[in-house]
Amino acid sequence: MRMKRVAAVAAAATLALGLAACGDNGSGEGTGSGGETKSFAAGSTMERLNKAQAIKIGTKFDQPGFGLKGLSGKPEGFDVEVAKILVKELGIPEDKIEWVEAPSKVREDVIVNGTVDLVAATYTINDKRKERVAFAGPYYEAGQNILVKKDDTAITGPDSFKDGAKKVCSVTGSTPAEEIKKYVKDVATQLVLFDTYDKCRDALKGGQVDAVTTDNVILLGYIAKDEASFKLAGENFTKEPYGIGVKKEDTDFRNFVNDTLEKAYGDGSWKKAWDDTAGKFGAELGNPPALNRY
């Protein structure tokens, strides 16, 4: 009888261990905490990240609706949710993402230096940036606009800066900062640059500048948080296709990101990401943009 009891206890312990292991792995294949072992090409970035069960992502911490550091201490917004779609496809749990602040002026640097694995940060695709990094996408097309005080009637669009009297604020290293130079009479005295748009907004509210310029969806986020103080001046005057930045030579990873974005367009997760974030500010999502596979 004693031998039978010992055998029963051992069997129960073995069963308990087996159940515990299953409890750590919801997929039957994963590595725990929501992770999932997937098959990727040997030596690829996807394989490396999946095996590590960790990823570093560069994004903005000051962009309402796209990448804004919330009460949780983590960034929230459309860029963040799109990045999470990619992370899920890699089989990595969300709690294994390390979010790295990536202001406009350092986005190429953090990719080239390997500080992050990818950047999703209202990152406009353009030829100059392609000299250093590669882009998947676009996954959204914004347009540059101008933010002014609610009672401002003097500024109606970019041409309003040609008189040389009005100051406009943007961010160092950004596409909007370069674009607005076409309209100001004197760059040295009229264009004020900071490292974040929050500082531009504060300068506008405090009267140090007359306007802030960046992409419309970012400005709509500021308006949504303070409708009594701000409004848009005029219509969008550029097209800004947002892409996911990766290392220039990593074609396989870029193709993976494009494939995942295409899948997200079809299964509704892309639209849900928008509706839950920037879509709440009134901007239109539109149809999925055509992916630029190069």
C-alpha angles and dihedrals in degrees: 000000000000091000090051091052091051091049091049092050091050092050092050091050091050090050092049092052090050092051091048091053090051090049090059092053117053094180098049089239105054137111098235135270091062095309123140131201109230134180114249132162112286112262094014124133088243092057092047093051094044092051091047091047088212137091138184117219127188117217142146122275096195105050114104110221095011111047117349124152105240137194089283089066090242129100118262131194147078096304089051093050093047089052090051089055089057092046092052090052088053089056094242122137117243091237089063093063115109108205113211121193109242113184117193096264095057103038096103091042096055090050097046093044093048093240088134135020094225141352126229104173116130082287111178114213112233139153096250092057091045087066088073107021141021129238135216117198142346096235095172138015117216130175132222117252141161130254118208138166115284094249096046114120099161098075114064102154143332093300088068089077094060091087090072094229104094127076122219127192130214139150129278113255095014129130092233091057090056094043096052090056087076090066107038119091095214118022094189095059104026105042115074117189130198133170094246136033091231088070090050091051091050091048090052092049091048094049098246090120134023099222147004122222129199137108117330096239092056091049091048087057091057091047091050089057095046112019092161093062109036145043139167119262111218132321133318111280102190141035116239115189109199117218140177111253119221136160112299096237096044100098094156093055092046090051090049091053091048091049090050093049090050090051090049091053090056102041097048098245092113092055092044090053089055096044091051094050131013092011089073090068096064102257118136120244096200125185121327108278118242110263114242102226107184 
